[in-house]
Amino acid sequence: MNTVIISTELAYWAQSLLRVLGGLVAVLLPAGTIVYIFLFKMMSFMQSRLGPMEAGPYGSMQLFAEVGKWLQKEDIVPGAAQPEARIFKMAPLVVLASTFLLVVVVPFGPDAWFTNFETGIFYALAVGSVSVLGILMAGWASANKYSLLGALRAAGQLIAYELPMVLAVVGVVIQAGTMNLQQIVVAQNTGSIFGWDGIGNPYILTQFVAFLIFMIAVQAELTQAPFDMPIAESELVSGYMTEYSGFRFLIFFIGEFATAGVFAMIASILFLGGWGVPFAWFGWTDIDSVDNWMNVAGPLILFSKMLVLVFFIMWIRFSSPRFREDQLQRFAWKLLIPVSLVNIMVTAVFKVAF
């Protein structure tokens, strides 16, 4: 159903309620799916074991059992953290809030979106860095040297890898000629390769270097191995999360996997055509001619592409050794950033020439 029709039929409070419920589904459903498929099952199979099998058929209810367990645990604020207890308690909420702020610009279909910012990717890159504030709050308010070291490592790492992420996106913005995520989806699905529009023009073909840089930066932003220095269990005892328990630790846990899902959705939109399929398959010419059934099929298509990208994120996480801190910084500043700048230059030259 068209967005205009919805806005005229539903009161403002009903629209707001639907947006809140949609945001919860868009954040929590991918997070739960990622935890069950990849953390519980994929990692188990890679380690030649079955994983959880008792709660529900094939362990399918284990996630609910874990959530119930963490909700029952006592919410402890260490004695040393009592002077800054308010900041200590707010930190995980700030981290999770950044994920909800990030998902609002993700288009799920021709009319299935929360907001349709003209500068959507600019907004996404901006709010994606808000989580580092929550991590710094957690490390400082915990009054624990391991937590503080983990938070400082996270801040340095996220600052270093945000720059190549932004530069990787610039190539896509130059090629699409817009920062609107919906228009980037349309540009890929209405495009053609040397006059052939059978698969559209997914930017993973022309911006493959940018795609690799973006996914590496996402891995670092998520503090997943081999970039897991901020939470290195063998060195920092889980880093900035050391002093957290119960529900607040659960929020950090949800935030980590929900952010992985949202970043994978954004990567799908930038490089894999997002919710769309090549418009030439159905004779569509622009977004206004897309059939309404894509508002149902679009989220499923985007969800499938997201799972493919998360598979690679988790595969690398479960099979890679950890970088040293100096190697981590050198990789960003001396390799990723120069390569992304070259990619921007080449993209700009081809954009002007062709």
C-alpha positions in Angstrom: 0.0 0.0 0.0 1.3 3.4 -0.9 2.8 5.5 2.0 0.5 8.4 1.2 -2.6 6.3 1.6 -1.3 4.9 4.9 -0.6 8.4 6.3 -4.1 9.6 5.4 -5.9 6.5 6.9 -3.9 6.2 10.2 -3.6 8.7 13.0 -0.2 10.1 13.9 0.0 8.0 17.1 -0.8 4.9 15.1 1.9 5.7 12.6 4.4 6.2 15.4 3.4 2.9 17.0 3.8 1.1 13.8 7.2 2.7 13.2 8.3 1.7 16.8 7.1 -1.9 16.3 8.7 -2.0 12.8 12.0 -0.8 14.3 12.0 -3.4 17.0 11.4 -6.1 14.4 14.0 -4.7 12.0 16.6 -4.8 14.8 15.8 -7.7 17.0 14.7 -10.3 14.3 18.1 -10.1 12.5 20.0 -10.1 15.8 18.2 -13.3 17.0 18.6 -15.0 13.6 22.3 -14.2 13.5 22.9 -15.5 17.0 21.0 -18.8 16.4 22.3 -19.6 12.9 25.9 -18.4 13.2 26.8 -18.2 16.9 25.0 -21.4 18.0 25.1 -23.6 14.9 27.7 -22.4 12.4 30.4 -22.0 15.0 29.5 -25.4 16.4 29.8 -27.2 13.1 33.1 -25.5 12.4 34.4 -26.9 15.7 32.9 -30.4 15.0 30.2 -30.2 17.7 26.4 -29.9 17.7 25.9 -26.8 19.8 22.8 -26.3 22.0 20.3 -29.1 21.3 18.0 -29.4 24.4 15.8 -26.2 24.3 13.3 -26.8 21.5 13.7 -28.8 18.3 17.3 -28.8 17.3 18.0 -26.2 20.0 15.8 -23.6 18.3 14.5 -22.2 21.6 18.0 -21.8 23.1 18.0 -18.1 22.4 14.9 -17.6 24.4 16.4 -19.6 27.2 19.5 -17.4 27.2 17.5 -14.2 27.2 15.4 -15.6 30.2 18.6 -16.5 32.0 20.1 -13.0 31.6 16.9 -11.3 32.6 16.9 -13.2 35.9 20.4 -12.4 36.8 21.1 -9.6 39.3 22.0 -6.2 37.9 25.2 -5.4 39.8 26.9 -2.0 39.9 30.4 -2.4 41.4 31.3 -0.4 44.4 34.0 1.6 42.7 31.5 2.5 39.9 28.9 3.9 42.4 29.9 7.5 42.0 29.1 7.3 38.3 26.3 4.7 38.5 24.0 6.7 36.2 26.6 6.8 33.4 27.4 3.1 34.0 23.8 2.2 33.5 23.3 4.4 30.5 26.2 3.1 28.5 24.7 -0.1 27.1 21.5 1.9 26.2 23.6 4.4 24.2 25.2 1.5 22.2 21.8 -0.1 21.4 20.2 3.3 20.6 22.8 3.8 17.9 21.6 0.6 16.2 18.0 1.8 16.2 19.1 5.2 14.9 21.0 3.4 12.1 18.1 1.2 10.9 15.7 4.1 10.3 17.3 5.0 7.0 17.3 1.4 5.6 14.8 1.0 2.8 13.1 -2.4 2.8 10.9 -1.9 -0.3 9.6 0.7 -2.7 7.3 2.1 0.0 8.6 0.2 3.0 10.9 2.6 4.8 11.0 4.6 8.0 12.6 7.7 6.6 13.7 8.6 3.1 16.5 11.1 3.7 18.2 12.6 0.7 21.4 12.3 2.6 20.6 8.9 4.0 24.1 7.4 3.8 25.6 10.5 5.3 23.3 10.1 8.3 24.0 6.4 8.6 27.8 6.9 8.7 27.3 9.7 11.3 25.0 7.8 13.7 27.0 4.6 13.2 29.8 6.2 15.2 27.6 7.0 18.2 28.2 3.6 19.7 31.8 4.6 20.6 30.4 7.1 23.0 28.6 4.3 24.9 31.7 2.2 24.9 33.8 5.1 26.3 31.1 5.7 29.0 31.1 2.0 29.9 34.9 1.9 30.2 35.3 5.0 32.2 32.3 4.6 34.5 33.3 1.0 35.4 36.3 2.2 37.4 38.2 -0.8 36.2 41.6 -0.7 34.4 40.7 -3.5 32.0 37.4 -1.8 31.1 39.1 1.5 30.5 41.9 -0.1 28.4 39.2 -1.8 26.3 37.2 1.4 25.8 40.4 3.3 24.8 41.3 0.5 22.4 37.8 0.6 20.9 37.8 4.4 20.5 41.2 4.3 18.7 40.1 1.4 16.5 36.7 2.8 15.5 38.2 6.2 14.7 40.8 4.5 12.5 38.4 2.3 10.6 35.6 4.9 10.2 37.7 6.8 7.7 38.2 3.9 5.2 34.5 3.1 5.6 33.5 6.6 4.6 36.0 6.7 1.8 34.7 3.3 0.5 31.1 4.7 0.4 32.3 7.8 -1.5 33.0 5.7 -4.6 29.4 4.4 -4.5 28.0 7.9 -4.1 30.0 9.2 -7.1 28.8 6.3 -9.3 25.1 6.6 -8.2 25.1 10.4 -8.1 23.1 10.5 -4.9 23.4 9.9 -1.2 19.8 8.7 -0.9 19.8 4.9 -0.1 16.5 4.3 -2.0 17.9 6.0 -5.1 21.1 3.9 -4.8 19.0 0.8 -4.9 17.1 2.0 -7.9 20.3 3.0 -9.7 21.6 -0.5 -9.4 18.4 -2.3 -10.5 17.7 0.0 -13.4 21.3 0.1 -14.6 22.9 -2.0 -17.3 26.4 -3.5 -18.1 27.5 -2.7 -21.6 23.8 -2.3 -22.6 22.8 -5.6 -21.0 20.3 -5.2 -18.1 19.8 -8.9 -17.2 21.3 -8.4 -13.7 21.1 -4.6 -13.5 24.4 -3.0 -12.4 25.1 -4.1 -8.9 28.0 -2.0 -7.6 29.8 -5.0 -6.2 31.1 -5.4 -9.8 32.3 -1.9 -10.4 33.1 -1.1 -6.8 34.5 -4.4 -5.7 37.6 -2.7 -4.0 35.2 -0.4 -2.1 33.1 -3.4 -1.1 36.1 -5.2 0.4 37.3 -2.1 2.2 33.7 -1.5 3.5 33.4 -5.1 4.8 36.8 -5.0 6.5 35.9 -1.7 8.2 32.5 -3.2 9.3 34.4 -6.1 10.8 36.6 -3.6 12.8 33.6 -1.4 13.7 31.9 -4.5 15.2 35.1 -5.4 17.1 34.9 -8.9 15.6 38.1 -11.0 15.1 40.7 -10.3 13.9 39.8 -6.8 15.2 38.6 -7.8 18.6 41.3 -6.0 20.6 38.8 -4.0 22.7 37.3 -7.2 24.2 40.2 -9.5 24.1 39.3 -12.1 26.7 42.9 -13.4 27.1 44.2 -9.9 27.8 41.3 -7.6 29.0 38.7 -10.1 30.4 36.1 -8.8 27.9 37.3 -5.3 28.1 34.6 -2.6 28.5 32.0 -5.2 29.3 33.9 -6.7 32.2 31.8 -5.2 35.0 28.4 -5.7 33.4 25.9 -8.4 34.3 22.3 -9.4 33.8 20.1 -7.2 31.6 22.8 -4.6 30.8 25.2 -7.3 29.5 22.4 -8.7 27.4 21.9 -5.2 25.9 25.6 -5.1 24.9 25.2 -8.6 23.4 22.0 -7.7 21.5 23.6 -4.5 20.2 26.7 -6.3 18.9 24.7 -8.7 16.7 21.9 -6.3 15.8 24.6 -3.8 14.5 26.2 -6.6 12.5 22.8 -7.2 10.8 22.1 -3.5 10.1 25.6 -2.9 8.7 25.2 -6.0 6.5 21.8 -4.5 5.3 23.5 -1.2 4.4 26.3 -3.1 2.6 23.6 -5.0 0.7 22.0 -1.7 -0.3 25.2 -0.1 -1.4 26.7 -3.0 -3.3 24.1 -5.8 -3.9 21.0 -3.9 -5.0 19.3 -3.9 -1.6 15.6 -4.9 -1.6 15.3 -4.8 -5.4 15.7 -7.3 -8.3 16.7 -6.0 -11.8 13.7 -4.0 -12.9 14.0 -5.3 -16.5 12.8 -8.7 -15.3 9.3 -7.3 -14.8 9.3 -4.5 -17.3 9.6 -1.8 -14.6 11.2 1.5 -15.7 11.4 3.4 -12.4 10.4 3.1 -8.7 6.9 4.4 -9.4 6.2 1.4 -11.7 7.3 -1.2 -9.1 4.4 -3.5 -8.1 3.1 -3.3 -4.5 4.0 -6.9 -3.8 7.7 -5.8 -3.6 6.9 -4.2 -0.3 6.5 -7.8 1.0 9.1 -9.5 -1.1 11.6 -6.6 -0.7 12.3 -7.2 3.0 12.8 -10.9 2.4 15.2 -10.2 -0.4 17.2 -7.7 1.7 17.1 -10.1 4.7 18.6 -12.9 2.5 21.4 -10.7 1.2 22.1 -9.6 4.7 22.5 -13.2 5.9 25.0 -13.9 3.1 27.2 -11.0 4.2 26.9 -11.9 7.9 28.0 -15.4 7.0 31.3 -14.0 5.7 31.6 -11.7 8.8 31.1 -14.6 11.1 33.3 -17.0 9.1 36.2 -14.6 9.4 35.5 -14.1 13.1 35.6 -17.8 13.9 38.7 -18.6 11.8 41.1 -15.6 12.2 43.7 -14.9 14.8 43.8 -11.5 16.5 45.9 -8.6 15.2 48.4 -6.8 17.4 47.4 -3.2 18.1 50.2 -1.8 16.0 49.2 -4.1 13.1 45.6 -3.1 13.4 46.4 0.6 13.1 49.0 0.2 10.4 46.5 -1.8 8.3 44.0 1.0 8.4 46.3 4.0 7.9 48.9 2.6 5.5 46.8 0.2 3.4 43.0 0.7 3.5 42.9 4.5 3.4 45.4 4.9 0.4 43.6 2.2 -1.5 40.2 3.8 -0.9 41.6 7.1 -2.1 42.8 5.5 -5.3 39.4 3.9 -5.8 37.7 7.3 -5.4 40.1 8.8 -8.0 39.5 6.0 -10.5 35.8 6.1 -10.0 35.7 9.9 -10.5 37.8 9.6 -13.7 35.4 6.9 -15.2 32.4 8.9 -14.1 33.6 12.0 -16.0 34.9 10.0 -19.0 31.8 7.8 -19.5 
